[in-house]
Amino acid sequence: MMLHVGLLALSGLAGTVGPGVPWNMAVLSKPPATYPAPGFAEPGVQALFYDGPGYAGKPATRVFAWMGIPKARSGRKVPGIVLIHGGGGTAFANWVRMWNERGYAAIAMDTCGCVPKGTYGAWERHADGGPPGWGGFDQMDGPATDHWTYHAVAAAIRGHSLLRAQPGVDASRIGVTGISWGGCLTCIVAGVDPRFRFASPVYGCGFYDETTFAGALKAMKPEHARRWMETWDPSRFLPRASIPMLWVTGTNDFAYTLNALQKSYRLPRGRRTLAIRIRMPHGHGPAGEAPREIWEFADSILMKRAALTRITRQGRDGSQVWAVFSTRRRIVRAELTFTRDGDGPWPDRLWESAPASVQGSRVSATLPSGTRVYYLNLFDDRECVVSSEHEELP
């Protein structure tokens, strides 16, 4: 592995969560120093900066964040959520408020050395910010501690440490979710920071050389592409994750393909839940921030409310496919999701659905002629979907 571990050790940042991991949790677990953010104001949330790692010779950087903490009943503490934005995004106050309204403390930080001033994809850089995003494909000549992924993950973990330290926040009940590139970071964070109770990557996954980003990797010098995959691909860190994970995506996601997603969600040691909708839109706002499955998943773990449906077994007998499930909610419908397209790019395949039969705790369906890939979806009375794993047929 080309991790420049010697440099990391000299800087005091050599990994303490496993061999070759560049983040030092003993350092990152401490609440960072915070600073005012004059000129930034949003109703109900606080704007602030906090310390990030050194960059390009500077001893430290400043990370911008919005943080909001709802009032709890006397003597009670609220659970929390760390929100990691995606490509072209920044820290979003609305995202924080959305979770506050559900009774969660929340923090959303910028991961690209910017502040939320400007337009989507063109946010204003901060003089003391870290490296720009996304992916850091053009940063591979420099030390790992100057790479975007190193700083973005550190920003998320330090944001977690800051949220945990707030009065009224229950440090034992905090999860993390991220969108697109933020989903990629969520995968890494889940394997690096063991203090989280759950993680929910939206779209993002590992095995970047099998996603749409394979083109960017191929355009790099071979040694740089190899170093990126060996150093930063989420597949390196997912095997360390042992917390429950909810994977939310769509069949035709333009960036993160179902084959890469499947290889990713099979790596963690904790329980996995899949929520895969046909042609789910890709983006911030309602698409990536507000799938109800994420809220219900968080509530079930942090507030001990009814869990999402759990698929415990699945199989296929010829053209007959089935899955066994358990749930405390009422299943209102089930569908077979399938495509007859077995070749070509995953985002271009035509996916269809057909009703599936539910009898007791078993769902089943007959595969239409020519099916090349399929999975089953179950919808409960909250319209939350849970999916079986997809299977590719010859």
ZAZALUM-140034 format. One line per 5 residues: number of its first residue (from 1); their letters; for each residue x, y, z of N, C-alpha, C. Coordinates in steps of 0.02 Angstrom, whole numbers, always signed. Layout:
% residues N
NUM) a) X:Y:Z:X:Y:Z:X:Y:Z | ...
% end
This chain:
% residues 394
1) mmlhv) +42:-60:+0:+0:+0:+0:+44:+63:+0 | +29:+111:-42:+69:+171:-47:+37:+226:-6 | +45:+222:+61:+9:+267:+106:+53:+321:+137 | +118:+322:+121:+162:+371:+151:+156:+369:+227 | +157:+308:+255:+147:+300:+327:+201:+334:+367
6) gllal) +264:+335:+340:+317:+368:+375:+302:+441:+388 | +278:+476:+336:+260:+546:+344:+204:+554:+394 | +154:+509:+392:+98:+514:+438:+121:+504:+510 | +167:+457:+520:+192:+445:+588:+229:+506:+614 | +270:+538:+572:+306:+597:+593:+260:+654:+611
11) sglag) +202:+657:+578:+155:+711:+591:+108:+695:+649 | +116:+635:+679:+73:+616:+734:+5:+592:+712 | -3:+577:+647:-68:+558:+621:-71:+486:+597 | -21:+446:+615:-22:+376:+593:-84:+342:+620 | -112:+296:+582:-176:+265:+600:-174:+227:+665
16) tvgpg) -229:+232:+702:-235:+195:+764:-294:+148:+763 | -330:+143:+707:-387:+99:+703:-372:+38:+660 | -311:+31:+638:-293:-28:+598:-233:-12:+554 | -199:-63:+530:-140:-52:+489:-156:-11:+426 | -114:+38:+413:-120:+76:+352:-176:+126:+350
21) vpwnm) -212:+139:+405:-266:+188:+407:-237:+254:+429 | -241:+307:+389:-205:+368:+404:-236:+413:+457 | -298:+400:+479:-329:+444:+527:-317:+419:+598 | -301:+466:+643:-288:+449:+712:-350:+465:+753 | -387:+413:+773:-448:+423:+810:-436:+452:+879
26) avlsk) -377:+441:+908:-362:+472:+972:-362:+548:+967 | -341:+573:+909:-342:+645:+897:-411:+668:+876 | -441:+633:+828:-504:+655:+799:-563:+647:+846 | -557:+606:+898:-612:+596:+945:-619:+654:+994 | -570:+697:+997:-575:+755:+1041:-614:+811:+1007
31) ppaty) -659:+844:+1043:-696:+899:+1012:-648:+953:+986 | -656:+975:+924:-611:+1026:+897:-627:+1095:+925 | -578:+1138:+922:-590:+1208:+939:-637:+1238:+887 | -681:+1283:+909:-730:+1314:+865:-720:+1390:+863 | -746:+1420:+809:-737:+1492:+798:-801:+1520:+768
36) papgf) -814:+1584:+780:-874:+1616:+750:-871:+1616:+674 | -929:+1620:+643:-934:+1625:+570:-975:+1687:+553 | -945:+1746:+561:-983:+1808:+548:-1006:+1811:+475 | -1066:+1838:+466:-1093:+1845:+399:-1136:+1787:+377 | -1139:+1734:+418:-1180:+1676:+401:-1233:+1667:+455
41) aepgv) -1296:+1667:+435:-1351:+1660:+482:-1409:+1625:+448 | -1439:+1578:+483:-1499:+1542:+461:-1543:+1530:+521 | -1609:+1533:+513:-1654:+1523:+570:-1644:+1455:+603 | -1637:+1455:+669:-1638:+1394:+707:-1574:+1354:+709 | -1523:+1375:+672:-1460:+1338:+671:-1402:+1386:+682
46) qalfy) -1345:+1359:+703:-1286:+1398:+717:-1234:+1388:+663 | -1204:+1443:+639:-1148:+1440:+593:-1083:+1444:+632 | -1035:+1403:+613:-971:+1403:+649:-916:+1374:+605 | -855:+1385:+626:-797:+1351:+599:-767:+1307:+654 | -734:+1253:+633:-695:+1214:+681:-630:+1192:+649
51) dgpgy) -583:+1173:+690:-516:+1155:+666:-517:+1092:+625 | -481:+1093:+569:-468:+1035:+528:-393:+1021:+526 | -371:+968:+493:-300:+951:+490:-260:+1005:+454 | -194:+1003:+463:-150:+1047:+426:-151:+1032:+352 | -133:+1082:+312:-137:+1073:+239:-86:+1119:+205
56) agkpa) -48:+1091:+159:-2:+1130:+118:+44:+1174:+160 | +69:+1146:+214:+115:+1182:+256:+83:+1221:+312 | +17:+1230:+311:-18:+1265:+365:-30:+1215:+422 | -24:+1237:+485:-32:+1190:+541:-104:+1167:+550 | -153:+1206:+525:-223:+1187:+534:-265:+1220:+480
61) trvfa) -324:+1193:+469:-373:+1222:+424:-436:+1239:+463 | -483:+1272:+430:-547:+1287:+461:-603:+1255:+420 | -648:+1220:+454:-704:+1186:+422:-768:+1223:+440 | -807:+1242:+390:-871:+1275:+403:-925:+1223:+416 | -970:+1240:+463:-1026:+1194:+478:-1087:+1232:+502
66) wmgip) -1145:+1202:+489:-1208:+1221:+521:-1223:+1169:+574 | -1245:+1190:+632:-1264:+1143:+685:-1329:+1165:+717 | -1373:+1118:+729:-1436:+1134:+761:-1454:+1081:+812 | -1479:+1102:+870:-1496:+1056:+924:-1566:+1073:+949 | -1614:+1028:+939:-1683:+1042:+962:-1687:+1037:+1038
71) karsg) -1738:+1070:+1065:-1749:+1067:+1137:-1778:+998:+1154 | -1753:+971:+1210:-1777:+907:+1234:-1817:+917:+1298 | -1856:+868:+1315:-1892:+871:+1379:-1842:+873:+1436 | -1860:+902:+1491:-1816:+911:+1547:-1783:+845:+1567 | -1718:+847:+1573:-1681:+788:+1594:-1667:+739:+1539
76) rkvpg) -1691:+752:+1478:-1680:+706:+1422:-1626:+733:+1376 | -1595:+689:+1339:-1548:+709:+1287:-1572:+683:+1219 | -1556:+718:+1166:-1580:+700:+1100:-1527:+660:+1062 | -1548:+617:+1016:-1500:+583:+972:-1473:+631:+920 | -1424:+609:+881:-1393:+654:+832:-1378:+621:+766
81) ivlih) -1364:+663:+717:-1348:+639:+649:-1295:+685:+619 | -1246:+654:+586:-1194:+690:+549:-1212:+686:+475 | -1212:+743:+440:-1236:+748:+371:-1179:+768:+325 | -1164:+725:+276:-1106:+736:+232:-1132:+748:+161 | -1120:+808:+136:-1148:+827:+71:-1112:+793:+13
86) ggggt) -1142:+797:-46:-1114:+766:-106:-1080:+815:-152 | -1061:+790:-210:-1024:+829:-259:-1062:+892:-280 | -1028:+948:-281:-1059:+1011:-298:-1095:+1044:-241 | -1100:+1009:-184:-1136:+1035:-127:-1091:+1069:-76 | -1120:+1086:-20:-1084:+1117:+36:-1124:+1100:+98
91) afanw) -1109:+1133:+153:-1151:+1125:+213:-1219:+1157:+200 | -1273:+1120:+211:-1340:+1144:+197:-1380:+1152:+262 | -1401:+1213:+278:-1440:+1226:+338:-1508:+1191:+337 | -1539:+1188:+279:-1605:+1157:+274:-1602:+1083:+294 | -1548:+1051:+276:-1540:+980:+293:-1536:+971:+369
96) vrmwn) -1500:+1016:+402:-1495:+1014:+475:-1563:+1024:+506 | -1599:+1075:+481:-1666:+1090:+510:-1714:+1032:+500 | -1709:+997:+443:-1753:+941:+431:-1746:+888:+485 | -1685:+874:+506:-1674:+825:+559:-1692:+853:+628 | -1679:+918:+637:-1700:+949:+700:-1775:+941:+711
101) ergya) -1813:+950:+657:-1886:+944:+663:-1908:+874:+681 | -1866:+825:+669:-1880:+756:+689:-1852:+738:+757 | -1825:+789:+792:-1801:+777:+860:-1727:+758:+865 | -1690:+770:+811:-1619:+753:+810:-1575:+815:+812 | -1521:+813:+850:-1467:+862:+841:-1432:+844:+776
106) aiamd) -1408:+894:+740:-1377:+880:+675:-1321:+929:+661 | -1271:+904:+624:-1217:+947:+601:-1203:+930:+528 | -1196:+982:+487:-1179:+974:+416:-1118:+1018:+403 | -1064:+987:+379:-1002:+1024:+368:-984:+1026:+294 | -947:+1078:+274:-920:+1079:+206:-857:+1037:+206
111) tcgcv) -849:+997:+154:-791:+952:+150:-741:+973:+97 | -749:+1032:+69:-706:+1052:+13:-672:+1120:+23 | -665:+1141:+86:-631:+1204:+100:-671:+1265:+80 | -738:+1258:+77:-781:+1313:+54:-828:+1335:+110 | -865:+1388:+95:-919:+1412:+137:-982:+1417:+93
116) pkgty) -1041:+1415:+123:-1103:+1414:+83:-1122:+1484:+57 | -1078:+1510:+16:-1091:+1574:-17:-1074:+1564:-91 | -1121:+1578:-134:-1112:+1566:-205:-1168:+1525:-234 | -1153:+1484:-282:-1204:+1442:-314:-1181:+1370:-313 | -1229:+1326:-326:-1215:+1254:-323:-1156:+1236:-369
121) gawer) -1107:+1204:-340:-1048:+1184:-379:-996:+1239:-386 | -1011:+1299:-361:-964:+1355:-366:-965:+1395:-301 | -956:+1360:-246:-957:+1393:-181:-891:+1430:-169 | -895:+1482:-129:-836:+1523:-115:-787:+1485:-70 | -724:+1485:-91:-673:+1452:-50:-653:+1497:+8
126) hadgg) -636:+1464:+64:-615:+1499:+124:-539:+1502:+125 | -512:+1558:+149:-440:+1567:+148:-403:+1514:+189 | -436:+1488:+240:-405:+1437:+283:-436:+1368:+272 | -467:+1358:+214:-498:+1294:+200:-448:+1241:+178 | -471:+1179:+179:-429:+1123:+156:-432:+1116:+81
131) ppgwg) -410:+1058:+55:-406:+1048:-17:-475:+1047:-50 | -480:+1067:-112:-544:+1064:-148:-562:+992:-165 | -628:+980:-175:-651:+915:-199:-656:+916:-275 | -676:+861:-307:-700:+800:-275:-655:+742:-292 | -646:+697:-245:-608:+637:-257:-533:+646:-250
136) gfdqm) -508:+706:-266:-437:+718:-263:-396:+680:-314 | -427:+666:-372:-391:+627:-423:-329:+664:-448 | -330:+730:-442:-273:+770:-467:-223:+787:-412 | -230:+755:-354:-188:+772:-297:-139:+716:-278 | -132:+666:-322:-97:+605:-302:-21:+611:-300
141) dgpat) +6:+667:-323:+78:+677:-317:+97:+698:-246 | +50:+728:-211:+65:+754:-144:+58:+703:-90 | +76:+722:-28:+68:+676:+29:-5:+661:+43 | -19:+603:+72:-88:+583:+86:-123:+634:+130 | -86:+667:+175:-117:+716:+220:-139:+780:+185
146) dhwty) -122:+788:+121:-146:+845:+82:-201:+825:+34 | -223:+762:+35:-274:+739:-12:-344:+757:+13 | -389:+766:-35:-458:+784:-17:-490:+732:+28 | -484:+668:+13:-519:+617:+52:-495:+618:+124 | -430:+626:+135:-404:+629:+203:-438:+685:+242
151) havaa) -442:+745:+212:-472:+802:+246:-547:+794:+255 | -581:+768:+203:-654:+762:+207:-675:+714:+261 | -641:+657:+266:-658:+609:+318:-642:+638:+387 | -585:+671:+394:-568:+702:+457:-620:+755:+477 | -645:+793:+428:-696:+843:+442:-760:+811:+469
156) airgh) -780:+756:+439:-840:+721:+462:-832:+693:+532 | -774:+663:+546:-763:+633:+612:-757:+688:+665 | -723:+743:+649:-719:+797:+697:-787:+830:+708 | -828:+833:+656:-895:+858:+664:-935:+814:+711 | -925:+749:+706:-956:+701:+751:-934:+714:+823
161) sllra) -868:+724:+833:-842:+736:+900:-871:+801:+929 | -879:+852:+887:-908:+915:+910:-981:+906:+930 | -1019:+870:+889:-1090:+859:+905:-1098:+820:+969 | -1057:+769:+980:-1060:+728:+1040:-1049:+769:+1103 | -1009:+822:+1097:-989:+862:+1155:-1041:+914:+1176
166) qpgvd) -1094:+922:+1135:-1144:+974:+1149:-1190:+954:+1207 | -1203:+1000:+1253:-1252:+986:+1306:-1319:+968:+1275 | -1351:+919:+1302:-1416:+899:+1277:-1414:+847:+1222 | -1353:+828:+1199:-1347:+777:+1147:-1323:+712:+1178 | -1357:+658:+1161:-1338:+592:+1186:-1282:+564:+1142
171) asrig) -1221:+564:+1167:-1163:+543:+1127:-1166:+469:+1108 | -1207:+430:+1141:-1212:+359:+1126:-1263:+345:+1071 | -1297:+397:+1045:-1350:+388:+995:-1340:+436:+937 | -1289:+423:+896:-1276:+466:+839:-1262:+423:+777 | -1292:+441:+721:-1281:+406:+658:-1252:+453:+607
176) vtgis) -1241:+427:+547:-1212:+467:+493:-1244:+448:+427 | -1257:+498:+385:-1281:+485:+318:-1248:+535:+271 | -1238:+514:+209:-1206:+557:+159:-1231:+541:+90 | -1226:+590:+45:-1256:+585:-22:-1202:+585:-75 | -1203:+536:-121:-1157:+532:-177:-1085:+529:-153
181) wggcl) -1043:+580:-168:-975:+579:-139:-979:+578:-63 | -1031:+608:-35:-1042:+603:+37:-1059:+532:+58 | -1092:+493:+13:-1104:+423:+27:-1039:+383:+27 | -994:+400:-19:-928:+370:-20:-893:+384:+46 | -894:+446:+69:-863:+464:+133:-897:+428:+191
186) tciva) -963:+421:+187:-999:+385:+240:-974:+313:+246 | -961:+281:+189:-935:+213:+189:-867:+211:+225 | -824:+259:+211:-759:+261:+243:-766:+274:+318 | -805:+325:+335:-815:+344:+405:-842:+285:+446 | -888:+246:+416:-917:+189:+451:-863:+138:+471
191) gvdpr) -809:+134:+433:-756:+87:+448:-700:+117:+490 | -701:+183:+500:-647:+216:+536:-668:+238:+606 | -729:+265:+612:-754:+292:+676:-804:+244:+707 | -782:+205:+757:-826:+153:+786:-880:+182:+832 | -881:+248:+843:-929:+277:+890:-998:+285:+859
196) frfas) -1003:+283:+793:-1068:+289:+761:-1111:+228:+775 | -1177:+239:+780:-1224:+184:+791:-1252:+155:+726 | -1254:+195:+673:-1276:+170:+608:-1247:+215:+554 | -1250:+191:+493:-1229:+231:+435:-1277:+218:+377 | -1290:+271:+338:-1334:+263:+280:-1304:+299:+220
201) pvygc) -1266:+264:+179:-1242:+295:+116:-1299:+299:+66 | -1305:+357:+35:-1355:+366:-18:-1317:+370:-84 | -1330:+324:-129:-1297:+316:-194:-1225:+291:-186 | -1185:+324:-145:-1113:+313:-142:-1094:+244:-118 | -1038:+217:-144:-1013:+152:-124:-940:+148:-142
206) gfyde) -911:+89:-138:-841:+78:-156:-834:+48:-225 | -774:+23:-238:-757:-6:-303:-765:+44:-358 | -731:+101:-349:-737:+156:-396:-715:+137:-467 | -672:+88:-472:-651:+68:-539:-705:+29:-576 | -763:+17:-544:-819:-15:-576:-880:+31:-580
211) ttfag) -870:+94:-564:-924:+144:-567:-912:+190:-626 | -953:+241:-632:-943:+291:-684:-876:+325:-678 | -847:+326:-618:-783:+359:-607:-724:+318:-633 | -738:+259:-660:-684:+220:-690:-649:+259:-745 | -687:+301:-781:-657:+341:-834:-606:+390:-807
216) alkam) -622:+421:-749:-575:+468:-719:-512:+432:-696 | -520:+372:-670:-462:+333:-648:-418:+313:-707 | -450:+293:-762:-412:+273:-821:-374:+331:-852 | -399:+392:-842:-366:+451:-870:-305:+471:-829 | -297:+442:-770:-240:+459:-727:-179:+417:-747
221) kpeha) -122:+438:-723:-63:+395:-729:-77:+330:-693 | -57:+273:-721:-73:+209:-689:-52:+205:-616 | +6:+233:-599:+28:+230:-530:-15:+274:-484 | -42:+329:-512:-86:+372:-473:-154:+338:-462 | -180:+307:-514:-244:+272:-507:-238:+215:-457
226) rrwme) -182:+179:-462:-171:+123:-415:-166:+149:-343 | -130:+205:-334:-124:+233:-267:-191:+256:-241 | -232:+288:-285:-298:+310:-262:-340:+252:-238 | -343:+199:-278:-383:+141:-259:-357:+108:-195 | -292:+104:-188:-263:+71:-130:-269:+114:-67
231) twdps) -272:+179:-76:-272:+224:-19:-342:+246:+2 | -385:+262:-47:-448:+296:-30:-512:+260:-50 | -509:+208:-90:-572:+176:-110:-607:+149:-48 | -674:+161:-42:-710:+137:+17:-705:+62:+30 | -691:+23:-22:-685:-50:-12:-630:-67:+37
236) rflpr) -581:-23:+46:-528:-35:+94:-553:-30:+166 | -605:+9:+178:-626:+25:+246:-691:-9:+266 | -732:-27:+217:-796:-58:+233:-789:-123:+273 | -738:-165:+262:-733:-226:+302:-724:-213:+377 | -704:-152:+395:-695:-135:+466:-761:-114:+498
241) asipm) -812:-100:+458:-875:-75:+485:-915:-132:+516 | -942:-120:+576:-983:-172:+609:-1051:-145:+631 | -1067:-83:+612:-1131:-54:+630:-1184:-70:+578 | -1248:-65:+595:-1300:-74:+544:-1293:-21:+490 | -1304:-41:+427:-1299:+5:+372:-1360:-1:+326
246) lwvtg) -1387:+56:+308:-1443:+60:+260:-1415:+90:+195 | -1422:+53:+140:-1397:+75:+75:-1457:+97:+33 | -1457:+161:+14:-1513:+190:-23:-1489:+211:-92 | -1522:+187:-145:-1501:+206:-213:-1557:+190:-262 | -1542:+200:-326:-1589:+184:-379:-1558:+137:-429
251) tndfa) -1600:+105:-469:-1576:+55:-517:-1530:+85:-570 | -1542:+147:-588:-1507:+177:-645:-1462:+235:-624 | -1436:+232:-563:-1394:+287:-541:-1337:+298:-590 | -1327:+361:-610:-1278:+375:-662:-1207:+368:-638 | -1196:+370:-572:-1128:+370:-546:-1108:+304:-514
256) ytlna) -1152:+276:-473:-1135:+217:-433:-1178:+158:-455 | -1148:+109:-486:-1184:+54:-518:-1201:-1:-468 | -1253:-40:-485:-1277:-91:-439:-1225:-145:-426 | -1183:-160:-475:-1132:-211:-463:-1081:-187:-412 | -1059:-124:-416:-1013:-97:-367:-1046:-91:-299
261) lqksy) -1110:-72:-298:-1147:-67:-236:-1150:-135:-201 | -1165:-187:-239:-1171:-253:-209:-1106:-277:-179 | -1051:-267:-215:-986:-286:-188:-970:-247:-125 | -994:-185:-122:-982:-142:-64:-1023:-165:-3 | -1088:-175:-12:-1130:-190:+46:-1118:-259:+74
266) rlprg) -1083:-302:+37:-1066:-368:+63:-1004:-368:+107 | -969:-311:+110:-906:-309:+148:-914:-297:+223 | -957:-251:+245:-961:-238:+317:-985:-299:+357 | -968:-299:+421:-985:-355:+465:-1053:-345:+499 | -1081:-284:+497:-1145:-272:+528:-1203:-290:+484
271) rrtla) -1264:-282:+511:-1325:-298:+473:-1335:-247:+418 | -1355:-270:+360:-1368:-224:+304:-1441:-225:+284 | -1464:-167:+262:-1531:-159:+235:-1525:-121:+170 | -1562:-143:+119:-1560:-112:+54:-1627:-78:+38 | -1623:-19:+8:-1683:+16:-15:-1668:+42:-85
276) irirm) -1689:+3:-136:-1671:+18:-206:-1735:+28:-247 | -1745:+90:-268:-1805:+106:-306:-1787:+112:-380 | -1836:+98:-422:-1826:+105:-494:-1815:+178:-512 | -1758:+191:-544:-1741:+258:-570:-1748:+313:-517 | -1725:+299:-457:-1723:+351:-404:-1680:+409:-429
281) phghg) -1705:+472:-424:-1664:+529:-445:-1601:+536:-403 | -1550:+566:-432:-1486:+575:-398:-1478:+649:-382 | -1471:+666:-318:-1460:+736:-301:-1474:+751:-228 | -1460:+814:-210:-1478:+840:-145:-1552:+859:-147 | -1576:+892:-94:-1646:+908:-89:-1686:+845:-72
286) pagea) -1750:+842:-89:-1791:+784:-70:-1763:+718:-95 | -1730:+717:-153:-1707:+653:-181:-1660:+616:-134 | -1606:+648:-115:-1555:+614:-75:-1559:+627:-1 | -1590:+683:+19:-1592:+701:+90:-1652:+673:+126 | -1706:+661:+90:-1769:+648:+124:-1802:+580:+111
291) preiw) -1767:+528:+87:-1799:+463:+85:-1823:+443:+154 | -1886:+425:+160:-1913:+410:+226:-1878:+350:+258 | -1851:+305:+217:-1817:+247:+245:-1761:+267:+292 | -1726:+322:+276:-1670:+343:+320:-1696:+365:+387 | -1750:+404:+388:-1778:+427:+451:-1802:+368:+493
296) efads) -1838:+322:+462:-1865:+265:+500:-1809:+219:+525 | -1757:+211:+483:-1699:+171:+504:-1666:+202:+565 | -1656:+269:+563:-1626:+304:+619:-1670:+297:+681 | -1735:+307:+674:-1781:+303:+731:-1779:+233:+762 | -1775:+182:+720:-1777:+114:+747:-1716:+98:+789
301) ilmkr) -1659:+127:+771:-1597:+113:+807:-1586:+161:+866 | -1601:+224:+856:-1586:+275:+906:-1645:+292:+951 | -1706:+276:+929:-1765:+291:+970:-1806:+228:+986 | -1781:+170:+964:-1812:+105:+978:-1884:+101:+951 | -1894:+129:+891:-1959:+125:+859:-1959:+67:+809
306) aaltr) -2015:+57:+775:-2023:-1:+731:-1970:+0:+676 | -1937:-56:+667:-1883:-61:+618:-1912:-67:+548 | -1869:-55:+499:-1887:-71:+430:-1893:-147:+423 | -1929:-168:+371:-1934:-239:+357:-1864:-269:+349 | -1856:-329:+373:-1792:-363:+367:-1799:-426:+325
311) itrqg) -1762:-429:+271:-1761:-489:+229:-1709:-536:+257 | -1730:-595:+278:-1685:-642:+312:-1657:-696:+266 | -1693:-712:+213:-1669:-763:+165:-1698:-748:+97 | -1663:-769:+45:-1691:-763:-22:-1663:-819:-65 | -1698:-834:-120:-1674:-887:-163:-1712:-889:-229
316) rdgsq) -1692:-935:-271:-1724:-944:-336:-1725:-1018:-353 | -1783:-1042:-376:-1792:-1110:-400:-1816:-1105:-472 | -1768:-1110:-519:-1785:-1100:-589:-1808:-1028:-600 | -1870:-1020:-623:-1897:-953:-635:-1936:-927:-575 | -1940:-966:-521:-1976:-945:-461:-1926:-914:-412
321) vwavf) -1938:-851:-393:-1894:-817:-346:-1933:-801:-283 | -1898:-799:-227:-1932:-789:-163:-1886:-756:-112 | -1917:-730:-60:-1879:-704:-3:-1922:-713:+60 | -1890:-724:+116:-1923:-728:+181:-1906:-665:+219 | -1955:-636:+253:-1944:-573:+287:-1977:-572:+356
326) strrr) -1957:-524:+396:-1990:-512:+460:-2004:-438:+466 | -2060:-421:+498:-2078:-350:+505:-2130:-342:+560 | -2131:-283:+591:-2183:-266:+639:-2235:-221:+607 | -2225:-204:+543:-2271:-162:+507:-2311:-204:+457 | -2362:-173:+428:-2402:-208:+378:-2372:-198:+309
331) ivrae) -2362:-252:+273:-2338:-248:+204:-2398:-234:+159 | -2396:-178:+123:-2453:-158:+82:-2446:-181:+9 | -2385:-192:-13:-2375:-218:-81:-2304:-243:-89 | -2295:-284:-140:-2229:-311:-156:-2222:-312:-231 | -2160:-306:-254:-2149:-306:-327:-2086:-343:-344
336) ltftr) -2088:-373:-402:-2028:-400:-434:-2000:-344:-477 | -1937:-328:-468:-1903:-277:-508:-1853:-312:-552 | -1856:-300:-618:-1814:-341:-662:-1796:-301:-725 | -1745:-325:-759:-1725:-298:-823:-1707:-355:-870 | -1724:-346:-932:-1704:-394:-983:-1637:-375:-1015
341) dgdgp) -1610:-318:-994:-1545:-295:-1019:-1490:-323:-976 | -1450:-366:-1004:-1396:-396:-965:-1328:-372:-984 | -1324:-331:-1035:-1260:-305:-1059:-1264:-229:-1063 | -1206:-199:-1072:-1205:-126:-1078:-1202:-93:-1010 | -1195:-27:-1009:-1189:+11:-947:-1251:+2:-902
346) wpdrl) -1240:-6:-837:-1295:-13:-791:-1343:+46:-792 | -1319:+108:-797:-1367:+164:-796:-1415:+165:-855 | -1398:+130:-909:-1439:+132:-970:-1490:+76:-974 | -1491:+31:-927:-1535:-27:-932:-1608:-9:-915 | -1653:-41:-949:-1725:-29:-937:-1749:-76:-882
351) wesap) -1771:-47:-827:-1798:-86:-771:-1874:-82:-771 | -1905:-138:-756:-1978:-142:-752:-1998:-173:-685 | -2062:-169:-670:-2086:-201:-609:-2150:-239:-623 | -2162:-290:-583:-2223:-330:-588:-2243:-350:-517 | -2308:-358:-504:-2330:-375:-436:-2299:-441:-413
356) asvqg) -2283:-444:-350:-2259:-506:-318:-2311:-527:-266 | -2311:-591:-250:-2360:-619:-203:-2331:-622:-133 | -2372:-602:-84:-2352:-605:-14:-2398:-653:+23 | -2369:-704:+53:-2406:-752:+94:-2369:-760:+160 | -2400:-733:+213:-2367:-736:+278:-2302:-696:+277
361) srvsa) -2247:-729:+292:-2182:-695:+294:-2140:-712:+232 | -2174:-729:+177:-2138:-748:+116:-2165:-709:+56 | -2120:-684:+15:-2139:-650:-47:-2110:-690:-104 | -2149:-696:-159:-2126:-737:-215:-2151:-708:-280 | -2118:-727:-334:-2138:-704:-401:-2108:-750:-453
366) tlpsg) -2137:-747:-514:-2111:-785:-571:-2074:-737:-616 | -2013:-755:-635:-1973:-712:-678:-2001:-711:-749 | -2011:-653:-778:-2033:-650:-848:-1978:-678:-894 | -1999:-702:-952:-1951:-729:-1000:-1900:-676:-1018 | -1838:-696:-1021:-1784:-651:-1041:-1754:-610:-985
371) trvyy) -1776:-619:-923:-1749:-581:-867:-1674:-595:-859 | -1635:-541:-852:-1563:-548:-844:-1540:-529:-773 | -1575:-482:-743:-1560:-461:-674:-1627:-448:-639 | -1631:-466:-575:-1693:-455:-539:-1679:-445:-464 | -1728:-417:-430:-1730:-418:-356:-1803:-406:-336
376) lnlfd) -1818:-413:-272:-1885:-405:-245:-1888:-343:-200 | -1944:-308:-203:-1956:-250:-160:-2018:-261:-118 | -2014:-243:-54:-2070:-245:-8:-2084:-175:+18 | -2148:-155:+17:-2168:-88:+39:-2213:-95:+100 | -2196:-60:+155:-2238:-65:+214:-2290:-8:+214
381) drecv) -2327:-3:+268:-2382:+46:+271:-2357:+118:+279 | -2292:+127:+284:-2262:+194:+283:-2236:+211:+213 | -2245:+165:+166:-2217:+169:+98:-2141:+166:+98 | -2113:+136:+150:-2042:+124:+152:-2027:+59:+115 | -1977:+61:+73:-1959:+2:+33:-1897:-32:+62
386) vsseh) -1898:-98:+60:-1839:-138:+76:-1830:-187:+19 | -1767:-196:-3:-1753:-235:-62:-1711:-297:-46 | -1722:-349:-85:-1676:-406:-82:-1614:-390:-123 | -1564:-432:-119:-1505:-423:-162:-1524:-439:-234 | -1492:-404:-280:-1506:-421:-350:-1465:-483:-370
391) eelp) -1491:-519:-418:-1455:-577:-446:-1451:-568:-521 | -1392:-580:-548:-1383:-579:-620:-1388:-650:-647 | -1425:-658:-702:-1435:-723:-732:-1396:-729:-797 | -1375:-789:-816:-1338:-796:-879:-1382:-783:-939
% end
